[in-house]
Amino acid sequence: ARPGLKKELPAALAQAAQAHPDKRIALYFQDEARFGQKGRSCRRWWLRGLRPTGPVDQRYTFAYAFAAIEPITGRDFCLVLPAVSTAAMSEFLRRFAATLSDDEHAVMALDGAGWHVSNALAVPSNVTLLRLPPYSPELNPVERVWLHLRERHLSHRVHEDYAAIVDAVCDAICRLTPERLRSLCGYPWIREVIG
């Protein structure tokens, strides 16, 4: 991890703990990804020198998966929406906050996408947002979840329409177990930073 984040993350967690002394502080990482008809191919075992075959869809209908994952426990919350926007992110945060227990406060690390930094974004009182450094997707473990879903469940598929895309994405996300999420997202530096 970048040295700055190793200092910022514990400071943000300590600040949240100080502001909410009666709450358990949970660290989540959040990201969103686009899935749809214009898919991308993934790696496949094939004969050397030959290109593997696979269905390719030329249409452009997409759904967007929003996810927040707690790397240490493997807890997650996902929502599939038709677009990314400040309104969509506000709805995601509202629904995510409703899943937290009364004695829990979430620090959510996320990138600097426009809908994450908008002044119109509605952030619930039991969630604190922490911006990751710019141009550093390698710091967000949720990126590995998207790669896993594309490689294992969502590549080389042709989806008939938007509803079929949503069904496929939801089915793929539901296959993720807490153990798999801990394996994908439990970066050693995260464990080191939060102790």
TORKOL-4160 file (C-alpha; in steps of 0.2 Angstrom, whole numbers, padded with zeros to 4 digits, m for minus):
195
<pt num="1" X="0000" Y="0000" Z="0000"/>
<pt num="2" X="0005" Y="0018" Z="m0003"/>
<pt num="3" X="0013" Y="0025" Z="0013"/>
<pt num="4" X="0000" Y="0039" Z="0014"/>
<pt num="5" X="m0014" Y="0027" Z="0015"/>
<pt num="6" X="m0006" Y="0017" Z="0029"/>
<pt num="7" X="m0006" Y="0033" Z="0039"/>
<pt num="8" X="m0023" Y="0040" Z="0033"/>
<pt num="9" X="m0033" Y="0023" Z="0036"/>
<pt num="10" X="m0029" Y="0021" Z="0055"/>
<pt num="11" X="m0031" Y="0040" Z="0057"/>
<pt num="12" X="m0049" Y="0039" Z="0049"/>
<pt num="13" X="m0053" Y="0024" Z="0059"/>
<pt num="14" X="m0047" Y="0032" Z="0075"/>
<pt num="15" X="m0057" Y="0048" Z="0071"/>
<pt num="16" X="m0073" Y="0038" Z="0068"/>
<pt num="17" X="m0070" Y="0028" Z="0084"/>
<pt num="18" X="m0068" Y="0045" Z="0094"/>
<pt num="19" X="m0083" Y="0053" Z="0086"/>
<pt num="20" X="m0094" Y="0037" Z="0089"/>
<pt num="21" X="m0087" Y="0030" Z="0106"/>
<pt num="22" X="m0102" Y="0018" Z="0108"/>
<pt num="23" X="m0101" Y="0010" Z="0091"/>
<pt num="24" X="m0090" Y="m0004" Z="0084"/>
<pt num="25" X="m0081" Y="0003" Z="0069"/>
<pt num="26" X="m0081" Y="m0008" Z="0053"/>
<pt num="27" X="m0070" Y="m0004" Z="0038"/>
<pt num="28" X="m0078" Y="m0007" Z="0021"/>
<pt num="29" X="m0071" Y="m0005" Z="0004"/>
<pt num="30" X="m0084" Y="0001" Z="m0010"/>
<pt num="31" X="m0083" Y="0001" Z="m0029"/>
<pt num="32" X="m0095" Y="m0001" Z="m0044"/>
<pt num="33" X="m0093" Y="m0011" Z="m0060"/>
<pt num="34" X="m0102" Y="m0012" Z="m0077"/>
<pt num="35" X="m0108" Y="m0028" Z="m0083"/>
<pt num="36" X="m0118" Y="m0031" Z="m0099"/>
<pt num="37" X="m0120" Y="m0037" Z="m0117"/>
<pt num="38" X="m0104" Y="m0030" Z="m0123"/>
<pt num="39" X="m0094" Y="m0042" Z="m0112"/>
<pt num="40" X="m0075" Y="m0045" Z="m0112"/>
<pt num="41" X="m0066" Y="m0061" Z="m0115"/>
<pt num="42" X="m0056" Y="m0068" Z="m0101"/>
<pt num="43" X="m0041" Y="m0080" Z="m0100"/>
<pt num="44" X="m0045" Y="m0098" Z="m0106"/>
<pt num="45" X="m0034" Y="m0113" Z="m0107"/>
<pt num="46" X="m0032" Y="m0117" Z="m0126"/>
<pt num="47" X="m0020" Y="m0123" Z="m0139"/>
<pt num="48" X="m0004" Y="m0113" Z="m0140"/>
<pt num="49" X="m0005" Y="m0102" Z="m0156"/>
<pt num="50" X="m0024" Y="m0103" Z="m0158"/>
<pt num="51" X="m0037" Y="m0091" Z="m0152"/>
<pt num="52" X="m0051" Y="m0098" Z="m0141"/>
<pt num="53" X="m0069" Y="m0097" Z="m0148"/>
<pt num="54" X="m0082" Y="m0089" Z="m0137"/>
<pt num="55" X="m0099" Y="m0080" Z="m0140"/>
<pt num="56" X="m0097" Y="m0061" Z="m0142"/>
<pt num="57" X="m0112" Y="m0049" Z="m0141"/>
<pt num="58" X="m0112" Y="m0033" Z="m0150"/>
<pt num="59" X="m0126" Y="m0024" Z="m0141"/>
<pt num="60" X="m0124" Y="m0011" Z="m0128"/>
<pt num="61" X="m0136" Y="m0014" Z="m0113"/>
<pt num="62" X="m0128" Y="m0013" Z="m0096"/>
<pt num="63" X="m0131" Y="m0015" Z="m0077"/>
<pt num="64" X="m0120" Y="m0008" Z="m0064"/>
<pt num="65" X="m0116" Y="m0018" Z="m0048"/>
<pt num="66" X="m0112" Y="m0007" Z="m0032"/>
<pt num="67" X="m0103" Y="m0017" Z="m0018"/>
<pt num="68" X="m0097" Y="m0013" Z="m0001"/>
<pt num="69" X="m0086" Y="m0027" Z="0007"/>
<pt num="70" X="m0078" Y="m0029" Z="0024"/>
<pt num="71" X="m0062" Y="m0038" Z="0020"/>
<pt num="72" X="m0059" Y="m0045" Z="0037"/>
<pt num="73" X="m0076" Y="m0053" Z="0040"/>
<pt num="74" X="m0081" Y="m0056" Z="0022"/>
<pt num="75" X="m0097" Y="m0047" Z="0025"/>
<pt num="76" X="m0104" Y="m0038" Z="0010"/>
<pt num="77" X="m0119" Y="m0028" Z="0003"/>
<pt num="78" X="m0122" Y="m0027" Z="m0016"/>
<pt num="79" X="m0135" Y="m0018" Z="m0026"/>
<pt num="80" X="m0137" Y="m0019" Z="m0045"/>
<pt num="81" X="m0144" Y="m0003" Z="m0053"/>
<pt num="82" X="m0147" Y="0003" Z="m0071"/>
<pt num="83" X="m0134" Y="0018" Z="m0070"/>
<pt num="84" X="m0120" Y="0026" Z="m0060"/>
<pt num="85" X="m0125" Y="0043" Z="m0053"/>
<pt num="86" X="m0126" Y="0053" Z="m0037"/>
<pt num="87" X="m0144" Y="0048" Z="m0035"/>
<pt num="88" X="m0139" Y="0029" Z="m0037"/>
<pt num="89" X="m0124" Y="0031" Z="m0025"/>
<pt num="90" X="m0136" Y="0040" Z="m0012"/>
<pt num="91" X="m0148" Y="0025" Z="m0014"/>
<pt num="92" X="m0134" Y="0013" Z="m0012"/>
<pt num="93" X="m0128" Y="0021" Z="0004"/>
<pt num="94" X="m0145" Y="0023" Z="0011"/>
<pt num="95" X="m0149" Y="0004" Z="0009"/>
<pt num="96" X="m0131" Y="m0001" Z="0015"/>
<pt num="97" X="m0133" Y="0010" Z="0031"/>
<pt num="98" X="m0150" Y="0001" Z="0034"/>
<pt num="99" X="m0140" Y="m0016" Z="0035"/>
<pt num="100" X="m0129" Y="m0010" Z="0049"/>
<pt num="101" X="m0133" Y="m0014" Z="0067"/>
<pt num="102" X="m0137" Y="0000" Z="0079"/>
<pt num="103" X="m0120" Y="m0002" Z="0088"/>
<pt num="104" X="m0110" Y="m0001" Z="0072"/>
<pt num="105" X="m0103" Y="0013" Z="0062"/>
<pt num="106" X="m0095" Y="0010" Z="0044"/>
<pt num="107" X="m0079" Y="0019" Z="0037"/>
<pt num="108" X="m0081" Y="0016" Z="0019"/>
<pt num="109" X="m0065" Y="0018" Z="0008"/>
<pt num="110" X="m0069" Y="0022" Z="m0010"/>
<pt num="111" X="m0062" Y="0031" Z="m0025"/>
<pt num="112" X="m0064" Y="0049" Z="m0031"/>
<pt num="113" X="m0078" Y="0046" Z="m0044"/>
<pt num="114" X="m0089" Y="0061" Z="m0048"/>
<pt num="115" X="m0104" Y="0053" Z="m0039"/>
<pt num="116" X="m0093" Y="0049" Z="m0024"/>
<pt num="117" X="m0088" Y="0067" Z="m0021"/>
<pt num="118" X="m0103" Y="0076" Z="m0026"/>
<pt num="119" X="m0110" Y="0089" Z="m0014"/>
<pt num="120" X="m0128" Y="0082" Z="m0018"/>
<pt num="121" X="m0122" Y="0065" Z="m0011"/>
<pt num="122" X="m0133" Y="0060" Z="0004"/>
<pt num="123" X="m0122" Y="0051" Z="0016"/>
<pt num="124" X="m0131" Y="0042" Z="0031"/>
<pt num="125" X="m0126" Y="0047" Z="0049"/>
<pt num="126" X="m0119" Y="0029" Z="0052"/>
<pt num="127" X="m0107" Y="0030" Z="0037"/>
<pt num="128" X="m0091" Y="0039" Z="0035"/>
<pt num="129" X="m0083" Y="0040" Z="0018"/>
<pt num="130" X="m0064" Y="0039" Z="0016"/>
<pt num="131" X="m0057" Y="0044" Z="m0001"/>
<pt num="132" X="m0043" Y="0032" Z="m0008"/>
<pt num="133" X="m0028" Y="0041" Z="m0017"/>
<pt num="134" X="m0031" Y="0045" Z="m0035"/>
<pt num="135" X="m0026" Y="0033" Z="m0049"/>
<pt num="136" X="m0024" Y="0018" Z="m0037"/>
<pt num="137" X="m0037" Y="0005" Z="m0041"/>
<pt num="138" X="m0024" Y="m0008" Z="m0034"/>
<pt num="139" X="m0028" Y="m0001" Z="m0016"/>
<pt num="140" X="m0047" Y="m0006" Z="m0018"/>
<pt num="141" X="m0049" Y="m0025" Z="m0015"/>
<pt num="142" X="m0067" Y="m0024" Z="m0023"/>
<pt num="143" X="m0058" Y="m0023" Z="m0040"/>
<pt num="144" X="m0052" Y="m0041" Z="m0037"/>
<pt num="145" X="m0070" Y="m0046" Z="m0034"/>
<pt num="146" X="m0075" Y="m0039" Z="m0051"/>
<pt num="147" X="m0061" Y="m0048" Z="m0059"/>
<pt num="148" X="m0066" Y="m0064" Z="m0051"/>
<pt num="149" X="m0084" Y="m0062" Z="m0057"/>
<pt num="150" X="m0079" Y="m0059" Z="m0074"/>
<pt num="151" X="m0067" Y="m0073" Z="m0075"/>
<pt num="152" X="m0078" Y="m0086" Z="m0067"/>
<pt num="153" X="m0096" Y="m0082" Z="m0070"/>
<pt num="154" X="m0099" Y="m0068" Z="m0082"/>
<pt num="155" X="m0088" Y="m0069" Z="m0097"/>
<pt num="156" X="m0092" Y="m0078" Z="m0114"/>
<pt num="157" X="m0111" Y="m0076" Z="m0111"/>
<pt num="158" X="m0124" Y="m0068" Z="m0122"/>
<pt num="159" X="m0138" Y="m0060" Z="m0112"/>
<pt num="160" X="m0155" Y="m0057" Z="m0120"/>
<pt num="161" X="m0160" Y="m0040" Z="m0112"/>
<pt num="162" X="m0157" Y="m0030" Z="m0096"/>
<pt num="163" X="m0167" Y="m0041" Z="m0085"/>
<pt num="164" X="m0156" Y="m0056" Z="m0090"/>
<pt num="165" X="m0141" Y="m0046" Z="m0086"/>
<pt num="166" X="m0147" Y="m0041" Z="m0069"/>
<pt num="167" X="m0152" Y="m0060" Z="m0066"/>
<pt num="168" X="m0134" Y="m0065" Z="m0071"/>
<pt num="169" X="m0125" Y="m0052" Z="m0061"/>
<pt num="170" X="m0136" Y="m0056" Z="m0045"/>
<pt num="171" X="m0133" Y="m0075" Z="m0047"/>
<pt num="172" X="m0114" Y="m0072" Z="m0049"/>
<pt num="173" X="m0114" Y="m0061" Z="m0033"/>
<pt num="174" X="m0124" Y="m0073" Z="m0023"/>
<pt num="175" X="m0111" Y="m0086" Z="m0027"/>
<pt num="176" X="m0098" Y="m0076" Z="m0017"/>
<pt num="177" X="m0096" Y="m0084" Z="0001"/>
<pt num="178" X="m0088" Y="m0074" Z="0015"/>
<pt num="179" X="m0073" Y="m0086" Z="0014"/>
<pt num="180" X="m0071" Y="m0081" Z="m0005"/>
<pt num="181" X="m0073" Y="m0063" Z="m0001"/>
<pt num="182" X="m0060" Y="m0064" Z="0013"/>
<pt num="183" X="m0048" Y="m0073" Z="0001"/>
<pt num="184" X="m0050" Y="m0060" Z="m0013"/>
<pt num="185" X="m0051" Y="m0044" Z="m0002"/>
<pt num="186" X="m0041" Y="m0048" Z="0014"/>
<pt num="187" X="m0025" Y="m0039" Z="0008"/>
<pt num="188" X="m0011" Y="m0041" Z="0021"/>
<pt num="189" X="m0008" Y="m0023" Z="0022"/>
<pt num="190" X="m0026" Y="m0020" Z="0027"/>
<pt num="191" X="m0024" Y="m0033" Z="0041"/>
<pt num="192" X="m0008" Y="m0024" Z="0046"/>
<pt num="193" X="m0015" Y="m0007" Z="0046"/>
<pt num="194" X="m0031" Y="m0011" Z="0057"/>
<pt num="195" X="m0022" Y="m0023" Z="0068"/>
